[in-house]
Structures are given as C-alpha cells and as structure tokens.
Amino acid sequence: MDHLYRLIAQHWHLTQAQYTQLHLVTSVLLGPLLGVLLVIFLLLRRRKSEASTTE
C-alpha cells in the first residue's frame, strides 16, 4: 500500500505534509469502508443461500 501512496504523491506532486495527510485519511477511511462492504457482501450471500434452499 505504501508503494501506491508514493505513486499517487509523485503523480499529484504532493508535499511531505500532504503525503502524510493522504496516508492518514486513507488509513482512517479504508478500514471501516472495507468492513461495511464485507458485511453487505456476507448479508447478500446469506440471503441468496436462504432463497435457494427454500425453493
């Protein structure tokens, strides 16, 4: 992931302070976002399996 941060920083010509802010924002937002997506995925999967067993 750090490699991706460096590529973005180089492409957007970010300063060290902006790079640090980018790193903090993505680490704070990425974890909960992935957690929510995983819960949604698991709930949809469960509903699909329940629907297939009742038919």
N, CA and C atoms as an extended XYZ file, in Angstrom:
165
Properties=species:S:1:pos:R:3:atomname:S:1:resname:S:1:resid:I:1 pbc="F F F"
N         0.824       -1.184        0.000 N   MET     1
C         0.000        0.000        0.000 CA  MET     1
C         0.871        1.253        0.000 C   MET     1
N         1.990        1.171        0.656 N   ASP     2
C         2.880        2.325        0.708 CA  ASP     2
C         3.384        2.689       -0.688 C   ASP     2
N         3.599        1.664       -1.509 N   HIS     3
C         4.033        1.914       -2.886 CA  HIS     3
C         2.979        2.727       -3.643 C   HIS     3
N         1.709        2.386       -3.415 N   LEU     4
C         0.621        3.116       -4.055 CA  LEU     4
C         0.576        4.567       -3.583 C   LEU     4
N         0.787        4.783       -2.279 N   TYR     5
C         0.830        6.152       -1.747 CA  TYR     5
C         1.946        6.961       -2.413 C   TYR     5
N         3.080        6.350       -2.577 N   ARG     6
C         4.206        7.065       -3.193 CA  ARG     6
C         3.934        7.400       -4.654 C   ARG     6
N         3.304        6.476       -5.372 N   LEU     7
C         2.960        6.754       -6.762 CA  LEU     7
C         1.962        7.910       -6.868 C   LEU     7
N         0.965        7.905       -6.005 N   ILE     8
C        -0.015        8.993       -6.004 CA  ILE     8
C         0.658       10.311       -5.643 C   ILE     8
N         1.530       10.285       -4.644 N   ALA     9
C         2.217       11.501       -4.221 CA  ALA     9
C         3.090       12.064       -5.337 C   ALA     9
N         3.753       11.202       -6.068 N   GLN    10
C         4.583       11.666       -7.179 CA  GLN    10
C         3.727       12.201       -8.322 C   GLN    10
N         2.645       11.507       -8.601 N   HIS    11
C         1.787       11.917       -9.715 CA  HIS    11
C         1.106       13.255       -9.429 C   HIS    11
N         0.654       13.452       -8.182 N   TRP    12
C        -0.046       14.680       -7.803 CA  TRP    12
C         0.906       15.762       -7.297 C   TRP    12
N         2.219       15.476       -7.256 N   HIS    13
C         3.238       16.422       -6.774 CA  HIS    13
C         2.916       16.908       -5.354 C   HIS    13
N         2.690       15.953       -4.460 N   LEU    14
C         2.338       16.279       -3.082 CA  LEU    14
C         3.580       16.594       -2.264 C   LEU    14
N         3.414       17.482       -1.304 N   THR    15
C         4.485       17.759       -0.351 CA  THR    15
C         4.481       16.659        0.709 C   THR    15
N         5.462       16.692        1.587 N   GLN    16
C         5.547       15.681        2.648 CA  GLN    16
C         4.337       15.774        3.580 C   GLN    16
N         3.893       16.991        3.874 N   ALA    17
C         2.725       17.167        4.746 CA  ALA    17
C         1.467       16.623        4.076 C   ALA    17
N         1.312       16.888        2.802 N   GLN    18
C         0.152       16.375        2.077 CA  GLN    18
C         0.201       14.859        1.963 C   GLN    18
N         1.394       14.313        1.789 N   TYR    19
C         1.562       12.854        1.731 CA  TYR    19
C         1.126       12.223        3.052 C   TYR    19
N         1.527       12.836        4.158 N   THR    20
C         1.148       12.320        5.467 CA  THR    20
C        -0.358       12.391        5.664 C   THR    20
N        -0.982       13.479        5.228 N   GLN    21
C        -2.430       13.610        5.340 CA  GLN    21
C        -3.136       12.570        4.470 C   GLN    21
N        -2.627       12.339        3.284 N   LEU    22
C        -3.182       11.309        2.410 CA  LEU    22
C        -3.115        9.942        3.088 C   LEU    22
N        -1.989        9.646        3.682 N   HIS    23
C        -1.795        8.368        4.364 CA  HIS    23
C        -2.769        8.233        5.532 C   HIS    23
N        -2.940        9.279        6.326 N   LEU    24
C        -3.840        9.230        7.477 CA  LEU    24
C        -5.303        9.096        7.046 C   LEU    24
N        -5.692        9.873        6.066 N   VAL    25
C        -7.090        9.840        5.626 CA  VAL    25
C        -7.448        8.479        5.053 C   VAL    25
N        -6.599        7.930        4.229 N   THR    26
C        -6.919        6.632        3.636 CA  THR    26
C        -6.904        5.519        4.683 C   THR    26
N        -5.997        5.591        5.647 N   SER    27
C        -5.973        4.541        6.667 CA  SER    27
C        -7.176        4.643        7.593 C   SER    27
N        -7.667        5.854        7.843 N   VAL    28
C        -8.836        6.034        8.706 CA  VAL    28
C       -10.111        5.632        7.967 C   VAL    28
N       -10.195        5.907        6.683 N   LEU    29
C       -11.416        5.640        5.931 CA  LEU    29
C       -11.459        4.265        5.296 C   LEU    29
N       -10.324        3.710        4.943 N   LEU    30
C       -10.294        2.453        4.206 CA  LEU    30
C       -10.737        1.268        5.060 C   LEU    30
N       -10.326        1.213        6.307 N   GLY    31
C       -10.696        0.103        7.182 CA  GLY    31
C       -12.194       -0.018        7.381 C   GLY    31
N       -12.859        1.043        7.843 N   PRO    32
C       -14.319        0.960        8.018 CA  PRO    32
C       -15.071        0.721        6.713 C   PRO    32
N       -14.591        1.291        5.620 N   LEU    33
C       -15.249        1.080        4.331 CA  LEU    33
C       -15.186       -0.389        3.926 C   LEU    33
N       -14.033       -0.999        4.077 N   LEU    34
C       -13.909       -2.418        3.745 CA  LEU    34
C       -14.753       -3.279        4.677 C   LEU    34
N       -14.846       -2.889        5.945 N   GLY    35
C       -15.685       -3.620        6.891 CA  GLY    35
C       -17.149       -3.578        6.512 C   GLY    35
N       -17.637       -2.411        6.138 N   VAL    36
C       -19.035       -2.265        5.729 CA  VAL    36
C       -19.299       -3.063        4.459 C   VAL    36
N       -18.397       -2.990        3.495 N   LEU    37
C       -18.576       -3.756        2.264 CA  LEU    37
C       -18.585       -5.258        2.528 C   LEU    37
N       -17.760       -5.723        3.452 N   LEU    38
C       -17.735       -7.136        3.793 CA  LEU    38
C       -19.043       -7.570        4.441 C   LEU    38
N       -19.576       -6.759        5.338 N   VAL    39
C       -20.853       -7.086        5.979 CA  VAL    39
C       -21.966       -7.144        4.944 C   VAL    39
N       -22.005       -6.162        4.040 N   ILE    40
C       -23.027       -6.165        2.989 CA  ILE    40
C       -22.894       -7.397        2.111 C   ILE    40
N       -21.668       -7.740        1.740 N   PHE    41
C       -21.426       -8.918        0.913 CA  PHE    41
C       -21.901      -10.187        1.619 C   PHE    41
N       -21.597      -10.321        2.899 N   LEU    42
C       -21.995      -11.517        3.629 CA  LEU    42
C       -23.505      -11.597        3.804 C   LEU    42
N       -24.169      -10.460        4.030 N   LEU    43
C       -25.621      -10.469        4.163 CA  LEU    43
C       -26.298      -10.842        2.848 C   LEU    43
N       -25.786      -10.309        1.748 N   LEU    44
C       -26.361      -10.664        0.448 CA  LEU    44
C       -26.145      -12.135        0.134 C   LEU    44
N       -24.985      -12.642        0.494 N   ARG    45
C       -24.687      -14.054        0.255 CA  ARG    45
C       -25.617      -14.948        1.079 C   ARG    45
N       -25.865      -14.550        2.332 N   ARG    46
C       -26.744      -15.339        3.199 CA  ARG    46
C       -28.173      -15.337        2.654 C   ARG    46
N       -28.640      -14.162        2.209 N   ARG    47
C       -29.994      -14.089        1.654 CA  ARG    47
C       -30.128      -14.946        0.404 C   ARG    47
N       -29.091      -14.938       -0.419 N   LYS    48
C       -29.125      -15.726       -1.654 CA  LYS    48
C       -29.149      -17.222       -1.324 C   LYS    48
N       -28.375      -17.645       -0.324 N   SER    49
C       -28.365      -19.061        0.034 CA  SER    49
C       -29.668      -19.474        0.689 C   SER    49
N       -30.296      -18.577        1.493 N   GLU    50
C       -31.586      -18.896        2.083 CA  GLU    50
C       -32.668      -18.989        1.019 C   GLU    50
N       -32.600      -18.141        0.010 N   ALA    51
C       -33.589      -18.158       -1.061 CA  ALA    51
C       -33.456      -19.433       -1.894 C   ALA    51
N       -32.243      -19.896       -2.091 N   SER    52
C       -32.044      -21.098       -2.898 CA  SER    52
C       -32.459      -22.364       -2.140 C   SER    52
N       -32.387      -22.363       -0.819 N   THR    53
C       -32.764      -23.541       -0.046 CA  THR    53
C       -34.279      -23.642        0.116 C   THR    53
N       -34.989      -22.522        0.050 N   THR    54
C       -36.444      -22.565        0.206 CA  THR    54
C       -37.156      -22.932       -1.087 C   THR    54
N       -36.497      -22.859       -2.203 N   GLU    55
C       -37.135      -23.178       -3.490 CA  GLU    55
C       -37.157      -24.650       -3.757 C   GLU    55
